[in-house]
Amino acid sequence: MRSKNGPPFEVRGARFAGRAKRSGRLTLSAMFAIAWAATAFAQAPPAVRRVEFDEAVRIAIERNPSVATAATAVSEADARLQVVRATTRPLVSASVSNTTLDGSRGFSGGVTQPQNQFAFGATASMPLLAAVPWAQVSQARDEITVATETAADVRRQVAVAAAQAYLAVVAARRQLDVDERALENARAHLDYAEKRLAGGVGSRLNQLRAAQAVSGDESRLENTRLALRRAQEALGVALAEDGPIDAAGVPAFEPPPSGAAEEWMTRRPDLRAQTAAIQSAEHVIRDAWKVWVPTASVAFTPQLVAPAGLFQPARTWRLAFSISQPVFDSSPRAQLALRRIALDRAQLARTTREIEVRAEIRVAEEAVASQERALESARRAADQANEVLRISTAAFEVGATTNIEVIDAQRSARDAETTAAIAEDALRRARLDLLVAVGRFPQ
């Protein structure tokens, strides 16, 4: 039987069966794909190791290559001290020789040079007056002090970098909490809008507005999760770890005691290092006159020869005293001029750094006070925004307003919570900067 405007019913049925079969295969494939995706997303991400703030700073100082490099500089300065000190200590040396000739030498029956002769000699010398080496020993000790203070400054820089990386993780996790709560509120509103639509009392427009808010919050949440992972990876790099590190808690920075700003010059490692460099340069200039001091030394040289010759006894020794006095040398004056320039440069660097540190302390103190006020206002605004959201949601549920007010209140609450989180992070960083400025971090 044929229809009036188409193929026979049998052909239509075959086509319908073919489409149904293909649709079944596609549906089955889609089900497998959905099941695989659900399994993949159900797999928990690898756990990230969590550390406390103090532990993170300690690990960073222990493992950072810059700290190890600074420590080698201290060891190198100590090695140079040992080298210089060796020039002021006694020196003992020994020599052994054996000489064989083609025949003995002599005349009138006496042997002046035996055919085979063994000789043993020793020399013991010691400086009696060595003003320059003695001064160099003292100057080498100053270099050890400079290297030690420089290493302490490097440790401070590494600790500050690790602390800032740790605070970045704390701030990212705080923002993640804010975005997760915002998404929960948006989903709750969407669920309510869908139930109203299904019950015939809502509208498709309200449901779409609520769904749009959920999609936007989901996108923000993904970006925040990525920012948190980046912060964790940065903290892992700061701690020389092969993987991300998470913050185990929020550090509490106690404010420095009153009067701490007055002792910053004696607590900051960078200023102590510059002070040590200035003192070292001054020491070198004070010792410049010692190049004109005479040098004196004594040497004792015993010798044993076997067999003895006619003019060479078997046992001999020699004691020698020597003294040397510089008469004319133009190089010390030029070297002194270079050392004075180095001293002036170090003093100027110290003065510049003191001005910068004073400014850092003033700015840090003002930043702490300002951020405390900003955080108080931000928290108050967040509380008010959450109250507006609660009232707007209740009004919408009784039909006193539209969901536009609810969505706007959700957005305002999320933004207020974000501002409060940013203010919290800014206050923590300001307190850390103040402790660093007055030399109270790291302890």
Order of alpha helices (4+ residues) and beta strands (2+ residues): alpha-beta-alpha-alpha-beta-beta-beta-beta-alpha-alpha-beta-alpha-alpha-beta-beta-alpha-alpha
